[in-house]
Amino acid sequence: MRSQHSLAESLVNVQPGVIDSPQEHLDLVCLNASPKHRATLRGALQRLSEEATRLMEQHVASGLTVTIGFGRTFVDTCSAPRRPKALRAMPRFKGDEYDPTAAQTDLVMQICSNLKFANLIAGKTLLGRLGRVFEPKAHHQGFIFPGTRGVLGFIDGTANPASEDRPSVALIGDTDPLFRDGSYMAFRKIREDVTAWDKLSLRAQEDAVGRRKVDSAEYPDAPTTSHKKKSDVKLAGREMKIYRRSYPFWSPFESGLLFICTRPLRRACLESPGVVTIGLRISITPWTADITSCHRDPRTGTSLSVIFYSGR
């Protein structure tokens, strides 16, 4: 059973937390399968799916969603012939320095709700159900500012598609029928130098973003180097849209944006990997899923791409 507030409710094979509007709190947990417990993977994943369903039923009031996905190497090991067509390894972007092999993870849990305590309970419980079969490797926490502004003070996600358009933008369609209603997710942890940013004039900030800070409206004389201009991707004259569920993050040591988007990014002219998420009422015969490489970027931090697949 899915949360009664989930947009995915009406789409039988879509996991909660993929096309729903972002909740206030995010916990993204990346894990690796323990080589010592390979024989018990199937049982652990079944317990994880069942527990996620129970938790969402228990925490309906907080809008809790649990989205489960798996990395590319995991798919290659367990179900290589059934890999999603657009699934690719994380490419090396200019300026990136990372070892995809060392950074690879097998499992991702995206836990979101409007009550931080619900995230805490869900994360603790789900990790307990996995036991030692999967070992945590990374944990990212984010939150939504009032008005959906980021740590740079600008509204984030302005160009997101409307609710009714999200399935066509974010979900896999008839081109890959085995994975229909699944979705590719790209993730980058973007570190932002807020201290240096705050020293810039308002005009310099708006030129960098390509929008007005007060209301996020575009202005025609924005430089071609602005974020808005550079992020407008067109294919055959048509704008390529993505659905973003991004979250700001902050600590005394770093702050920025946990950029999450759902889209087969290859179609958006970007080479990105994916994670596949299994459905919350899954049949693990066969189970197919995936998540790919986390990597360190000396300028922007960690990256991860995944493809969420909802199993039938």
Secondary structure, 3 states (H helix, E strand, C coil): CCCCCCHHHHCCCCCCCCCCCCCCEEEEEEEEECHHHHHHHHHHHHHHHHHHHHHHHHCHHHCCEEEEEECHHHHHHHHHHHCCCCCCCCCCCCCCCCCHHHHECCEEEEEEECCHHHHHHHHHHHHHHHCCCEEEEEEEEEECCHHHECCCCCECCCCCCCHHHHHHHHCCCCCCHHHCCCEEEEEEEEECCHHHHHCCCHHHHHHHHCECCCCCCECCCCCCCCHHHHHCCEECCEECCCEECCEEEECCCCEEEEEEEECCHHHHCCCCCCCEECCCCCCCCCCCCEECECEEECCCEEEEEEEECCCC
